[in-house]
Amino acid sequence: MSDDTAASTVPVVCPACETTTRVPLSEVADTVARHNDGQHDGRDVAHVDPAIVDRIADLAAADLGLTDDSE
């Protein structure tokens, strides 16, 4: 896998199935929904790796000027 390919994929984890997979960013929502519908009767079990969600939130906050960089 090239660096460009790895950078454009997002880890999706399913604790119930004990699986982690990487999917293209553009397919995350559909992949998670399809997995949860097919494997877990629609319950929100599979999700994007929480570390990635936190990092994206941090980047968005910094981009919007919502962080205190004075420290």
N, CA, C and O atoms as CSV, one atom per row, in Angstrom:
chain,resi,resn,atom,element,x,y,z
A,1,MET,N,N,0.852,-1.169,0.000
A,1,MET,CA,C,0.000,0.000,0.000
A,1,MET,C,C,0.894,1.228,0.000
A,1,MET,O,O,1.827,1.310,0.798
A,2,SER,N,N,0.626,2.179,-0.878
A,2,SER,CA,C,1.424,3.392,-0.954
A,2,SER,C,C,1.060,4.332,0.181
A,2,SER,O,O,0.016,4.173,0.814
A,3,ASP,N,N,1.919,5.311,0.440
A,3,ASP,CA,C,1.639,6.288,1.482
A,3,ASP,C,C,0.367,7.062,1.177
A,3,ASP,O,O,-0.404,7.359,2.089
A,4,ASP,N,N,0.127,7.401,-0.111
A,4,ASP,CA,C,-1.084,8.125,-0.489
A,4,ASP,C,C,-2.331,7.314,-0.189
A,4,ASP,O,O,-3.325,7.861,0.289
A,5,THR,N,N,-2.293,6.025,-0.461
A,5,THR,CA,C,-3.438,5.158,-0.206
A,5,THR,C,C,-3.687,5.037,1.285
A,5,THR,O,O,-4.834,5.126,1.723
A,6,ALA,N,N,-2.648,4.838,2.071
A,6,ALA,CA,C,-2.799,4.715,3.520
A,6,ALA,C,C,-3.343,6.001,4.118
A,6,ALA,O,O,-4.151,5.957,5.046
A,7,ALA,N,N,-2.914,7.145,3.601
A,7,ALA,CA,C,-3.350,8.427,4.139
A,7,ALA,C,C,-4.810,8.709,3.834
A,7,ALA,O,O,-5.445,9.472,4.562
A,8,SER,N,N,-5.354,8.131,2.799
A,8,SER,CA,C,-6.731,8.419,2.416
A,8,SER,C,C,-7.718,7.373,2.926
A,8,SER,O,O,-8.882,7.378,2.525
A,9,THR,N,N,-7.273,6.484,3.797
A,9,THR,CA,C,-8.180,5.497,4.383
A,9,THR,C,C,-8.342,5.770,5.873
A,9,THR,O,O,-7.495,6.399,6.507
A,10,VAL,N,N,-9.443,5.282,6.406
A,10,VAL,CA,C,-9.795,5.517,7.801
A,10,VAL,C,C,-10.018,4.164,8.471
A,10,VAL,O,O,-10.688,3.301,7.904
A,11,PRO,N,N,-9.463,3.963,9.679
A,11,PRO,CA,C,-9.708,2.698,10.379
A,11,PRO,C,C,-11.118,2.655,10.965
A,11,PRO,O,O,-11.552,3.578,11.655
A,12,VAL,N,N,-11.812,1.574,10.676
A,12,VAL,CA,C,-13.138,1.327,11.236
A,12,VAL,C,C,-13.022,0.095,12.112
A,12,VAL,O,O,-12.511,-0.939,11.681
A,13,VAL,N,N,-13.503,0.207,13.353
A,13,VAL,CA,C,-13.395,-0.898,14.297
A,13,VAL,C,C,-14.778,-1.416,14.665
A,13,VAL,O,O,-15.753,-0.667,14.726
A,14,CYS,N,N,-14.830,-2.718,14.907
A,14,CYS,CA,C,-16.052,-3.338,15.400
A,14,CYS,C,C,-15.662,-4.212,16.587
A,14,CYS,O,O,-15.159,-5.321,16.409
A,15,PRO,N,N,-15.892,-3.713,17.793
A,15,PRO,CA,C,-15.525,-4.496,18.967
A,15,PRO,C,C,-16.282,-5.824,19.070
A,15,PRO,O,O,-15.731,-6.809,19.561
A,16,ALA,N,N,-17.516,-5.861,18.621
A,16,ALA,CA,C,-18.308,-7.085,18.701
A,16,ALA,C,C,-17.742,-8.178,17.798
A,16,ALA,O,O,-17.721,-9.352,18.170
A,17,CYS,N,N,-17.286,-7.786,16.611
A,17,CYS,CA,C,-16.720,-8.751,15.663
A,17,CYS,C,C,-15.209,-8.915,15.851
A,17,CYS,O,O,-14.586,-9.781,15.236
A,18,GLU,N,N,-14.632,-8.069,16.710
A,18,GLU,CA,C,-13.191,-8.057,16.943
A,18,GLU,C,C,-12.428,-7.858,15.638
A,18,GLU,O,O,-11.461,-8.563,15.348
A,19,THR,N,N,-12.892,-6.867,14.849
A,19,THR,CA,C,-12.248,-6.569,13.567
A,19,THR,C,C,-11.912,-5.091,13.461
A,19,THR,O,O,-12.558,-4.234,14.064
A,20,THR,N,N,-10.892,-4.829,12.686
A,20,THR,CA,C,-10.533,-3.476,12.282
A,20,THR,C,C,-10.231,-3.537,10.800
A,20,THR,O,O,-9.532,-4.438,10.337
A,21,THR,N,N,-10.755,-2.587,10.061
A,21,THR,CA,C,-10.495,-2.521,8.629
A,21,THR,C,C,-10.281,-1.074,8.244
A,21,THR,O,O,-10.762,-0.167,8.922
A,22,ARG,N,N,-9.567,-0.857,7.166
A,22,ARG,CA,C,-9.354,0.498,6.661
A,22,ARG,C,C,-10.173,0.651,5.393
A,22,ARG,O,O,-10.134,-0.197,4.501
A,23,VAL,N,N,-10.922,1.756,5.329
A,23,VAL,CA,C,-11.748,2.019,4.155
A,23,VAL,C,C,-11.474,3.438,3.671
A,23,VAL,O,O,-11.087,4.299,4.461
A,24,PRO,N,N,-11.672,3.684,2.390
A,24,PRO,CA,C,-11.498,5.043,1.866
A,24,PRO,C,C,-12.422,6.020,2.599
A,24,PRO,O,O,-13.554,5.677,2.940
A,25,LEU,N,N,-11.936,7.216,2.832
A,25,LEU,CA,C,-12.702,8.226,3.555
A,25,LEU,C,C,-14.087,8.422,2.955
A,25,LEU,O,O,-15.065,8.579,3.686
A,26,SER,N,N,-14.172,8.415,1.645
A,26,SER,CA,C,-15.456,8.645,0.983
A,26,SER,C,C,-16.461,7.516,1.210
A,26,SER,O,O,-17.651,7.689,0.945
A,27,GLU,N,N,-16.001,6.367,1.696
A,27,GLU,CA,C,-16.883,5.206,1.885
A,27,GLU,C,C,-17.172,4.888,3.349
A,27,GLU,O,O,-17.881,3.926,3.644
A,28,VAL,N,N,-16.630,5.685,4.268
A,28,VAL,CA,C,-16.753,5.367,5.699
A,28,VAL,C,C,-18.197,5.258,6.141
A,28,VAL,O,O,-18.586,4.240,6.714
A,29,ALA,N,N,-18.996,6.268,5.892
A,29,ALA,CA,C,-20.380,6.275,6.384
A,29,ALA,C,C,-21.173,5.080,5.856
A,29,ALA,O,O,-21.868,4.409,6.620
A,30,ASP,N,N,-21.072,4.816,4.555
A,30,ASP,CA,C,-21.807,3.691,3.967
A,30,ASP,C,C,-21.304,2.356,4.497
A,30,ASP,O,O,-22.100,1.456,4.764
A,31,THR,N,N,-19.998,2.222,4.650
A,31,THR,CA,C,-19.419,0.962,5.124
A,31,THR,C,C,-19.858,0.665,6.550
A,31,THR,O,O,-20.251,-0.459,6.861
A,32,VAL,N,N,-19.791,1.672,7.415
A,32,VAL,CA,C,-20.195,1.483,8.815
A,32,VAL,C,C,-21.684,1.154,8.885
A,32,VAL,O,O,-22.080,0.234,9.600
A,33,ALA,N,N,-22.503,1.889,8.159
A,33,ALA,CA,C,-23.949,1.634,8.171
A,33,ALA,C,C,-24.275,0.247,7.649
A,33,ALA,O,O,-25.094,-0.463,8.231
A,34,ARG,N,N,-23.633,-0.142,6.550
A,34,ARG,CA,C,-23.886,-1.465,5.961
A,34,ARG,C,C,-23.482,-2.573,6.935
A,34,ARG,O,O,-24.210,-3.552,7.100
A,35,HIS,N,N,-22.333,-2.422,7.574
A,35,HIS,CA,C,-21.873,-3.433,8.535
A,35,HIS,C,C,-22.850,-3.524,9.709
A,35,HIS,O,O,-23.285,-4.613,10.085
A,36,ASN,N,N,-23.188,-2.369,10.281
A,36,ASN,CA,C,-24.082,-2.388,11.443
A,36,ASN,C,C,-25.463,-2.926,11.091
A,36,ASN,O,O,-26.067,-3.644,11.887
A,37,ASP,N,N,-25.969,-2.587,9.909
A,37,ASP,CA,C,-27.259,-3.118,9.480
A,37,ASP,C,C,-27.199,-4.628,9.287
A,37,ASP,O,O,-28.089,-5.352,9.735
A,38,GLY,N,N,-26.152,-5.102,8.622
A,38,GLY,CA,C,-26.048,-6.519,8.296
A,38,GLY,C,C,-25.620,-7.417,9.439
A,38,GLY,O,O,-26.026,-8.577,9.506
A,39,GLN,N,N,-24.810,-6.895,10.332
A,39,GLN,CA,C,-24.254,-7.737,11.392
A,39,GLN,C,C,-24.857,-7.486,12.773
A,39,GLN,O,O,-24.814,-8.365,13.634
A,40,HIS,N,N,-25.415,-6.302,12.989
A,40,HIS,CA,C,-25.827,-5.937,14.347
A,40,HIS,C,C,-27.238,-5.351,14.399
A,40,HIS,O,O,-27.544,-4.545,15.278
A,41,ASP,N,N,-28.092,-5.751,13.464
A,41,ASP,CA,C,-29.495,-5.309,13.425
A,41,ASP,C,C,-29.633,-3.791,13.513
A,41,ASP,O,O,-30.577,-3.284,14.119
A,42,GLY,N,N,-28.682,-3.060,12.902
A,42,GLY,CA,C,-28.764,-1.614,12.846
A,42,GLY,C,C,-28.210,-0.888,14.063
A,42,GLY,O,O,-28.130,0.341,14.071
A,43,ARG,N,N,-27.829,-1.640,15.092
A,43,ARG,CA,C,-27.239,-0.968,16.271
A,43,ARG,C,C,-25.889,-0.376,15.911
A,43,ARG,O,O,-25.167,-0.935,15.085
A,44,ASP,N,N,-25.536,0.758,16.524
A,44,ASP,CA,C,-24.266,1.435,16.275
A,44,ASP,C,C,-23.139,0.733,17.030
A,44,ASP,O,O,-22.752,1.152,18.121
A,45,VAL,N,N,-22.625,-0.332,16.440
A,45,VAL,CA,C,-21.552,-1.095,17.068
A,45,VAL,C,C,-20.219,-0.752,16.411
A,45,VAL,O,O,-19.284,-0.337,17.095
A,46,ALA,N,N,-20.121,-0.919,15.101
A,46,ALA,CA,C,-18.900,-0.546,14.377
A,46,ALA,C,C,-18.835,0.964,14.277
A,46,ALA,O,O,-19.863,1.634,14.181
A,47,HIS,N,N,-17.621,1.499,14.300
A,47,HIS,CA,C,-17.431,2.937,14.260
A,47,HIS,C,C,-16.011,3.275,13.827
A,47,HIS,O,O,-15.138,2.408,13.779
A,48,VAL,N,N,-15.794,4.545,13.514
A,48,VAL,CA,C,-14.449,5.015,13.188
A,48,VAL,C,C,-13.625,4.958,14.463
A,48,VAL,O,O,-14.123,5.260,15.547
A,49,ASP,N,N,-12.365,4.570,14.328
A,49,ASP,CA,C,-11.457,4.505,15.469
A,49,ASP,C,C,-11.538,5.818,16.258
A,49,ASP,O,O,-11.325,6.886,15.683
A,50,PRO,N,N,-11.837,5.764,17.550
A,50,PRO,CA,C,-11.989,6.980,18.352
A,50,PRO,C,C,-10.767,7.910,18.327
A,50,PRO,O,O,-10.923,9.127,18.416
A,51,ALA,N,N,-9.580,7.364,18.210
A,51,ALA,CA,C,-8.381,8.207,18.146
A,51,ALA,C,C,-8.412,9.090,16.900
A,51,ALA,O,O,-7.970,10.239,16.937
A,52,ILE,N,N,-8.929,8.558,15.813
A,52,ILE,CA,C,-9.035,9.328,14.572
A,52,ILE,C,C,-10.091,10.416,14.723
A,52,ILE,O,O,-9.879,11.551,14.297
A,53,VAL,N,N,-11.213,10.081,15.320
A,53,VAL,CA,C,-12.274,11.064,15.534
A,53,VAL,C,C,-11.744,12.217,16.384
A,53,VAL,O,O,-11.993,13.381,16.072
A,54,ASP,N,N,-11.016,11.901,17.455
A,54,ASP,CA,C,-10.454,12.942,18.317
A,54,ASP,C,C,-9.471,13.818,17.560
A,54,ASP,O,O,-9.478,15.039,17.717
A,55,ARG,N,N,-8.631,13.208,16.746
A,55,ARG,CA,C,-7.633,13.973,15.992
A,55,ARG,C,C,-8.302,14.908,14.979
A,55,ARG,O,O,-7.888,16.056,14.823
A,56,ILE,N,N,-9.331,14.415,14.297
A,56,ILE,CA,C,-10.058,15.246,13.340
A,56,ILE,C,C,-10.735,16.413,14.070
A,56,ILE,O,O,-10.729,17.539,13.573
A,57,ALA,N,N,-11.309,16.154,15.227
A,57,ALA,CA,C,-11.934,17.222,16.006
A,57,ALA,C,C,-10.906,18.273,16.416
A,57,ALA,O,O,-11.184,19.471,16.357
A,58,ASP,N,N,-9.719,17.828,16.832
A,58,ASP,CA,C,-8.647,18.755,17.206
A,58,ASP,C,C,-8.222,19.612,16.016
A,58,ASP,O,O,-8.042,20.822,16.151
A,59,LEU,N,N,-8.063,18.984,14.854
A,59,LEU,CA,C,-7.664,19.724,13.652
A,59,LEU,C,C,-8.730,20.737,13.242
A,59,LEU,O,O,-8.412,21.862,12.858
A,60,ALA,N,N,-9.986,20.334,13.323
A,60,ALA,CA,C,-11.077,21.238,12.957
A,60,ALA,C,C,-11.135,22.422,13.924
A,60,ALA,O,O,-11.316,23.563,13.497
A,61,ALA,N,N,-10.983,22.160,15.211
A,61,ALA,CA,C,-11.006,23.238,16.204
A,61,ALA,C,C,-9.864,24.211,15.964
A,61,ALA,O,O,-10.059,25.424,16.035
A,62,ALA,N,N,-8.675,23.696,15.682
A,62,ALA,CA,C,-7.530,24.561,15.405
A,62,ALA,C,C,-7.772,25.380,14.142
A,62,ALA,O,O,-7.463,26.571,14.099
A,63,ASP,N,N,-8.322,24.744,13.124
A,63,ASP,CA,C,-8.593,25.431,11.865
A,63,ASP,C,C,-9.623,26.542,12.037
A,63,ASP,O,O,-9.562,27.563,11.352
A,64,LEU,N,N,-10.559,26.344,12.943
A,64,LEU,CA,C,-11.597,27.349,13.188
A,64,LEU,C,C,-11.163,28.393,14.222
A,64,LEU,O,O,-11.911,29.320,14.533
A,65,GLY,N,N,-9.941,28.227,14.749
A,65,GLY,CA,C,-9.430,29.184,15.741
A,65,GLY,C,C,-10.047,29.016,17.105
A,65,GLY,O,O,-10.106,29.970,17.880
A,66,LEU,N,N,-10.511,27.815,17.417
A,66,LEU,CA,C,-11.176,27.565,18.687
A,66,LEU,C,C,-10.233,27.061,19.780
A,66,LEU,O,O,-10.669,26.797,20.901
A,67,THR,N,N,-8.963,26.929,19.466
A,67,THR,CA,C,-8.010,26.435,20.463
A,67,THR,C,C,-7.213,27.597,21.034
A,67,THR,O,O,-7.050,28.639,20.399
A,68,ASP,N,N,-6.727,27.391,22.239
A,68,ASP,CA,C,-5.901,28.393,22.899
A,68,ASP,C,C,-4.449,28.015,22.716
A,68,ASP,O,O,-3.926,27.159,23.429
A,69,ASP,N,N,-3.797,28.654,21.760
A,69,ASP,CA,C,-2.390,28.345,21.453
A,69,ASP,C,C,-1.420,29.215,22.240
A,69,ASP,O,O,-0.235,29.252,21.910
A,70,SER,N,N,-1.887,29.916,23.271
A,70,SER,CA,C,-1.039,30.824,24.023
A,70,SER,C,C,-0.162,30.130,25.055
A,70,SER,O,O,0.697,30.774,25.658
A,71,GLU,N,N,-0.355,28.842,25.272
A,71,GLU,CA,C,0.424,28.116,26.274
A,71,GLU,C,C,1.807,27.835,25.796
A,71,GLU,O,O,2.599,27.230,26.517
